[in-house]
Amino acid sequence: MPLQPVILSGGSGTRLWPLSREAYPKQFLPLTSQHTMLQETVTRLDALDAEHPHLDIRVRDPLVVCNDAHRFLVAEQLRLIGRRAAAIVLEPRGRNTAPALTLAALVAGRLDEDPVLLVMPADHNIRDEPGFRAAVADAHTLAREGAVVTFGIVPSAPETGYGYIRQGPLLDRTDLGRPAYALDGFVEKPDVETAQGYLASGEYLWNSGLFVLRASVWLGLIERFRPDIAQAVARACERITSDGDFLRLDADLFTACPSESIDYAVMEPLARARRDGADLPPAILIPLNVGWSDVGAWSALWAVREQDASGNVLEGDAFVHNAHDNLLVATHRMLAAIGVSDLIVVETPDAVLVATKEAAQDVKAVTQFLQRQQRNEYLHHQRVHRPWGDYESIGQGTRYQVKRLTVKPGESLSLQMHHHRAEHWIVVSGTARVTCDDKTFLLTENQSTYIPVGVRHRLENPGRIPLELIEVQSGSYLDEDDIVRFEDRYNRDPVEPRRD
């Protein structure tokens, strides 16, 4: 029976600000290796077939569910590692994991007849990947029999930032490579004293958010326990359309769907109903001890990264003296720390974070403040990624700003117009094809052109190397929502929406 990886990529990673931003959250960042967390999630199953050939597990291309605003990031990150998706399904608005999995199960059923789904968040780190694949192989055996399987992380500390799962009786399954238990129940994030009791009992595991089950089993359970979610997602999927590499839903119908997690919608009521003797699919728990982390805060990143002899984790141009157990991340300038301990210092071009490791969970207070103030530091980095490349603000003042644009080979900005600003373009390297009103011409290194207010224009890179240019904008209004698109190969909105 085929195994369909389902990658849920809807998180915003606000506790890893300022590296993680709403428009470029942590799953798209290379936090634990040279690859991004999304890319690591995609490749984590690559050796499963070879390592367990007797089980005949046919691993399909991943099915990714993501925010509409992140669609080009997902597609580009898959392309960079030479992978394709079975489907990239776009959520018009985040509705938590239960609607996302329902959506994935419906789409997976169209792609393959009732596959086993492996549900994985896009932003987890796992050090022992062979061990993880072995656990997935056991879970696949159970799931194809109709069971609902989740993985519980063997706790290493009385962690108060995770929910816990209580394990029930040991199953008599000698065909599996590891113990499996009945799932007895879920408990909320505990206080320190309660967490210490959980750890001492040996009966509680961290809730990983990883699930293995057949598509039909999930659809049956969500219909039983949350028919409102099942019906809302089904209605939205009736009007699903293809947009290049992406699948789009009816936005109004999906937005009307209740927001709920997999745990609350199905897993908790399933565990209760099974304890009461209901004739429902078995809920099974497999303990997992593979160096798992959800990298949910800067302190968690410090714990999974390689540390020097003094316990420091240094990234970029960072220096420490008489300092220990710090995390220093420098992306733009030199960062030096002297005589300090247990600090997190993260430097980016437009923001610097300083916090103690103990207060790492409180970073969300910064992002909440920035969001209330509608400040750009919540939404974007100084370098903003677009499907055609990226741009970076390098200077601004009254009625002007200067940007550095990089356009990938073969890519093109939309045919567009601005009501309030004019633009000067100066080519730094590469070749630009410029459309300005009814004229089209080429510019090469050190050549420039002027785009007046209200004139239709387009910038393209017809060459084989990246096009880099400096754009000087001048006018009475310079925000990015002053764009009217007439033609766009990426099917973006004709008018760029305001951030509010």
N, C-alpha and C positions, 0 to 999 in steps of 0.2 A: 504494500500500500504506500503511495507516495507521501512524502513529508513536505508540507508547504510552510516554509518560514514566513511568519507574519511579523513585520517590524513596525512597531508603533512609534512614530517620530513626531509626536505632538507636543513634547515638553518645551518649556522656555528656559529652564536652567537659571533662574534668577539668582540663586544663591552663589553662583560662580561669576557674578558681575565683578569687575568690568570686562572680563574676557567674553563672557556669555551675554549676548543682548537679544532682545525679542526678535529682531530680524535675522540674527545669526547665533542661535542658541548652542549649548554645549555639545550636542550630538554632532555638530559640524566642525568641531575643533579637534586638533590632534593633542589631546591632553595627556595620554598615557603612552603613546608611541608615535611613530612617524605618520601613521594613518589616523584619520578622524575616528571618533567613537562609532559613528554610523558605519564607516567602512569596516571597522573591526567586527561589528555585529554581523555584517553581510558575509564576511569571510570565515567566521568562526566555525561554520559547519563543513568547510571544504573537504576535510578528510573523513567525514562520517561514513560514506559508502565504503571506502577502502579499509577503514579500521574495523568495520562490522559487516563483511560481505555476506555472512550466513543469514543475515536478517533481511536482505533484499530491500534496503531503505533507499528509495529513489528520491533524492533531495531536489526539489524544484527551485527555480529562480525565485528570489524573495518577492513577496507582495508587501509593498510599503504603503502605510496610511500616514499622511502628513497634512500639515496646514497648507492651505492654498498658497500662502505667501512664501512657503519654503520649497515649492515644487522644482524650481530650477536648481536650487542647491542640491536636492536629492539626486536629480538626474545627472548633474555634473559630477558629483562625488562618485556615483556608480561608474560613470564613463572613465574617470581617472584611474580606476582599478580594473578596467576592462570587463565590467559586469553589466548585465541588463536586469531589469525587473520584470517579473511576470505581469505586474501592474503597479502603477503609482496612483493611488486613490486619494483624491483631494477632499479634505473636510472644509466646507465653507466657513465653519466656525467650530472651535473645539467643544466637544461634548463629553469628554472624559473617555475612559477605556472601554466601558461596556458597549456604547454605540459604535466605537471604532472597531471592536472585535466583531460585532454583528455585521457591520459593513464588510469587513474582510471575509467573514464566513460566506456571505452571499456572493461576493465576487469570486472567491476561491471555488465555490460550487459550480460556477459557470466555466471556470478554467479547467477543472478536473473533477471527476465524480467523487464527491465526499472524501477529500484528502484528510490526513491527520495534520492539524495546525500546530506549529510551534510558535507560541506568542512571545515575542521578546521586545522589551523597550530598547530604543536605539542608543541609549546613553549609559549602558552598564559596562563595567570592566571585569574581565575574568582572566586570571593569570594562568590557571591550569586548564587550557582548552581541551586537551585529550580527555581529561577527567569529566569535563562538561559534556563532551560528545558521547562518552560512555553512558552518562546519566540520561541523555536524550534518547539513546538507543533503547534503554530499559523503559523509559516513558512511552516511546513509540509502541513497544510491545503491548503495554497496558492500554494505551489509547485506542489502538486498532480493535481491541476487544470491547470498546465502548466506555472505558473509564475516563474520568476527568482527573488529570494529574497536575500537581503543582510541585515546585521545588522549594524546600525550606532551607535557608542558609544556616549552617551550624554556627552558632554565635561564638564570637571570640571575646566579647566584653558585654557588660550590662548596658547595651545601647538603648537610649531613650528616643532616638530619632527614627526608629523603625517600628512597624507593626509586627506582631508575632503570630505564629501558627502553633496550635497545640496538636501534637501527634497522638493518635489512638493506638489500637493494638497492632502488633507486627503482623504482616501478611505472610502466609505460607506460600512463598513463590521462590522455589529453588531454581527456576529458570532464569532469574534475574541476576545481574552482576553485583547488586547492592541491595541493602534492606529497603523495603517499602512498607508504609504504615497507612492505616486508615486515617483520613483527615478528620480530626475531632472538633476543630473550631478555630476561629480567628479572635484575636484580642487587639485592642487599640494600642497606640504608643504609650508605654507605661512611664511612671516616674522612676527615679533611680532605685528606690527600695524594692519596688515591684519587679523591675528588670533584674535585679540581683537575685531575687527569688526564682525568676524564670530560669536564669542561668544555672543556679544550684540544682534545680529539679531535673535538668536534662531532658525535659519533655517539651520544651518550647524552642522553636526555630524562628529566625528572621523571615519575614514575608518578602520573597524575591520579586514578585510580580511576573514570574515566568509560568506559563501554562502550556500543557500539551493535551489536545483532545480533537476528536473528529468534528468537522464543520457541522454535520447534521446534529451532533450531540449538543453543541453550543446553541444552535438555533432552536432546538427543542426546549432547552433549559431557559433561555431568555424569554421564549414565548410563555412558558409556565410561570416564571417568577416575575417578569417585567414585560407583560404583553404591550404596555404603552411604548416601551423602547423598541421592541421587535416590530410593531406595526409602523411606527414612525420611520424607522430606517428602511423598512421594506417599501414604503410609499416613496421615499426619497430615491431609492434605487430603481424604481420603475421608470424614472426619467433620467437615468444615467446616460451620459454622452461621452464620446471620445474627443479629446483635444490634443492631438499629436501623441506624445508619450503618456498622457494623463487621462484619468477617468474623472469626470465631474458629475456631481449630484445636483438635484434640485435644491438650491440654496435655502429657499424659504421653508421647504418641507423638512430638511435636515436640521435647520436652526430651531424648529419647533420641537425637536426631540428632547426629552429630559436628559440632563447631564448626570451620569452615575458611573462609578467604578465597577470593574469586574467583580471585585470582592463583595461590595455591598449588593450589587444587582443579583448575583448568582451564587458565588462561592459560599458566602455565609448562610443564606437560606438553604442551599443544598446540603451543607454539613449538618444543619439542624434537622432537616427533613430525614436525612439518612439515620441520624441518631434516634429519631422517632419511628423508624421502621418503614419509611416510605419506599415504594418500589421505584427507585431512581438510579441513574448511572452511579457507580461507585466513585467516591471522591478519595483520591489517593495522594499521599505525601511522600516524596523522595528527598531524604536529606542530601544536601550538597555542600561539600567542603573543597572548593576549588579556587579560593582566593577571589571571591566575588566582592564587588563594591558597586554601589549605584553612583558613586562620585557625586554625592548630593550636596557637598559643601567643600570649601577650601581645605578644611582639616582632613576630610576624606581623601582629597587629592594628595596632600602631604603624606598620608599613610601608605598610599599605593605607589608613590614614586621612589626612585632610588635616592638614598640619603648618603651624605658624606659622613666622615668619622664623628662629626659633632651633631649629627642628626639634621643637618640643613639640606633642603632641597632648593637648588639654584637653577634658574632657567634664564637664558639670555645673558646680557652683560651685567652680571651681579657679583658682588664681593662682600665677604663677611670677615669680621675680626673679633675674636673673643665672643662669639655668638653661637647659640646652639638651638636646635629644634625649630628652626624657622623655615617658612616657605617664601622665597623671593622670586618673583617673575618680572623680568624687565623686557619689554617689547620694543622700546623706542629709545631709551636713554640708559646711561649707566646707573645702577642702583647699588648703594653701599649701606651695610648695616653693621654697627659696632656695639658690642656689649649688650645685646638684647637677646631675648629668648621667647619661644612660643608665639612668635608673631607671624602674621600673614601680610605681605606687602606685594601688591600687584600694580605695576605701572603700565599704562597704555598712553597713546598720544593725547587723549582728551580727558583722562580720569586716572586717579590714583586711589587705591584702597589700602588702608592700614587697619588691621584688626588683630585681636588675640585669637589664637586657635579656639579657645573656649567659647568665644562669641561668634564663631563662624556662621552659625545658623541665623544670626541677626542681620546678615547682609541684605536680606529681603527688605529690611526697613529702608535701606537706601533706594532700592528699586521702586518701592512703593511711593517714596517721596518724589523721585524723578518722574514716575508715571503721573502722579497728581499734578505736577508742575508742567506736564507735557514737554519735558526736556528731551532733546535728541539723544542724550547719553543713555537713556533707557532703551531706545529703539534701535539705533544704529551705532556701529563703530565709525571712527573718522573715515575709514576706508569702507565704502559701501559697495556690496556685490550686486551685480546685475547679470542677466542671462548673457549679455554680450561681452562682459568683462567686469570692470569696476571703476570707481572714481574716488578720489580722495581730496578733501578740502585742505588746501595748503596756505590759505590766507583770505581774510575778509575785512571789510570796513564798511563805512556808510555808502550805500548804493553800489557796492562792487563785491565780488568774491572771485577767488582763483582756485581752480581745480586741476588735478592731474588725472587724465583719463587714460585707461588702457583698454583697447578693443582687441579681442581675440581674433586670430586669423580666420577669415571667412565670415565673420559676424558683422552685424549691422544694427545700429540704433534705429528707432522708428522714424518714419517720415512725420515730422512734428512741427509745431509752431508755439511761440510764446507770446503772450499778450503784453508782458511788462518788462522784458529784458532783451537786450542785444548780447551777442557773443562774439568774441575773437578767438580763433583757433590757431595755435602755433604747433606744427609737427616737430616733435623731438626725435623720434625714430620710427621707421616703417613708412608705409604709404597709405594715404587717406584718399578715398573717393568721396567727394563732397557734392551733394545736391543742394543748390540754393536757388529757390524759385524755379525757373525753367532751365537753369544751367546745371550741368554735371561736369566736374573736372577733377584732376588728380593733384594732390599735394605731396611733396616729399620733404625730407629733413630740412629744417630751418625755413620752410615756406609757411605762409599764413593766409588767413582769409577772415572776412567779416560777415556776420549773419545779423541783418537788421531786425528790429522788433517787428513781429507780425508776419514774417516771411516763412514759408514752408521750407524745411531743410532736413537733410539726412546726412549721417556720417557712417561710412562703411570702411572695413579693412579688407581690400581685395588681395592682400599679400599673404606670405607664408610665415611671417614673424609678427609678434604683437605690435600693434600700432600704439604709440605713446604720444600724447599731445597735451599741451597746456591750454585750458579754456579759461578765458577771462570774461566773466559775466558782469554786466552793468545795467542798472535800471532801478525802477521804484519798488520792485517786488522780486525777490530772488529765491523764494522757497521752491521746493521740487514739485509742488502741486500746480505750478504754472506751466503745465504741459498739455497740449491738445494733440492727440495722435490721429493721423489719417490712415497710415498703414503700419502694421506691426507684425513681424513674423512670429512673435511669441504670444500673440493673442491676448495682450494685456488690455486693460480698460482704456477706452478712447480718451478719457480725462483722468489724470492721476488724482486719486482721492486724497483729501486732506487727512492729516494724521489724527485729527480729533474725531 
